[in-house]
Amino acid sequence: MSDIKNDEDIKTLVHAFYSKVQEDERLGYVFNDYAEVDWDKHLPNMVDFWSNILFKTRRYNGRPFRQHMDLPIEKMDFGRWYNLFEQTVDDHFEGTKADYAKEMAAKIASSFSVRMEMEGKFED
């Protein structure tokens, strides 16, 4: 196995990861049924997102947090999301960039969870 080296590798990662997300009982419902994500539009956007994180391409300039705030997400979903991401990276890659991708995904999951909690998303 090799490290994440280019956009083609990021595309492999993103497509494999979101395939798992779509098949996940909980996350699949959130993305497919509730949000009705247009995967043909979303996946290239996520390739740009991760390309920006890993290679500083500046192709992504969105604000992902707001787009997730109204979804029926529970605190535990961020752990599910991260576990699927980590598993996907480990299935396809190893090396410095792969480790960095997992580190950044963990930070994203944590920051989204904390921020949603601060905004009262998870209160009973």
N, C-alpha and C positions, 0 to 999 in steps of 0.2 A: 504494500500500500504506500501511496505517496501523499504528500502534503497538498493543501489547497493552493494552486499556483496561478489560476486565471479565472476569467468569467465562465468558461466552460465547466470548470470544477464547481464554481458557485451555483451554476444552473443545475448541475447534477445534485448538489446538496439540497437546494431549494425544492426542486421537483420531488425528490425522494422524501424529504421531510413533510411537505404538504400532502403528499400521498398518504403518509401515516396519519397526519392530522385529520384528513377527510375520512379515514377508516376508523378513527378512534370514536368510541361510543359517545363520549361526552363532548370532545372538541369538534367532532364531525357535526353534531347537532348545532353547536354554536355557529360554526362557519357555513355549513351547507344549508341547514334548514332555517335558522333564525336570520342570519345575516345575508343569506343567499349570495355568497361571494361569487363573482364572475372570475373564475380561476384563470381564464385566458388573459385577463387584464391584471389580476393580482400577482400572478407568478413573476412576470417580467419586472414588476415594481419591487418585488421582494429580492429578485436578483440584483437590482440596482441598490437596494437597501444594504444587502450584505456585501456587495462590491465596494460600497462606500465605507463600510465599517472595516473591511479587511484590507482594502487597497487604496482607500482615500480618493475614490474616483469622482466624488461630488456629483454623481448622477442622481442621487436621491436627496430630495430636500423637503419631504413631507413631515407631517406631525402625527406620528402613529398613535400616540396616547389617546387623543380625543376620539379617534375612530373606534377605539375599543371600549370607551367609557359606558356606552349605552347597551353593550352586549350583555347577555345573561351569564356573566362570568363569575365564578366563585373563586375564593382565594386558592383553593386546592388546584384549580385549573392551571395556574402558573407552574406548579410543580409538574403536572402532566405534560404541559407544553415543553418545559425544559428537558424532561426525561426523554421525550421523543426526539428532541433536537440533538441531545447528547448521543443517543443511540444511533441516530442517522449519521452524524459526523464520524463516530467510531466504526460504523459499518463501511464507510467509504474512504476515510482519510486518516492519516496520522502525521504529526509534525507540529511545528511551531504555529503555523496559521490555523491548523485544526484546533489546537489547544486554545488559541486566542479566540476563535469563533465560539467555543464552548464557554469560555470565560465571559465573553460579551453577552452571550445568550443568558447566562445566569444573572448578570447584572441587569439586563433588560427585564427579565421575569421578576426579579426582586424589586426593581424600581417601579414597575407597573403595579405590582401588588401593594407596595407601601403607599404609593400615590393614590390608588383607588381606595385604600383603607382610610387614608387621611381625608378623602372627599366623601366619606360615609357610604361608600359602595357596599361594604360587607356588613353593615350594621343590621341587626334583626329588627 
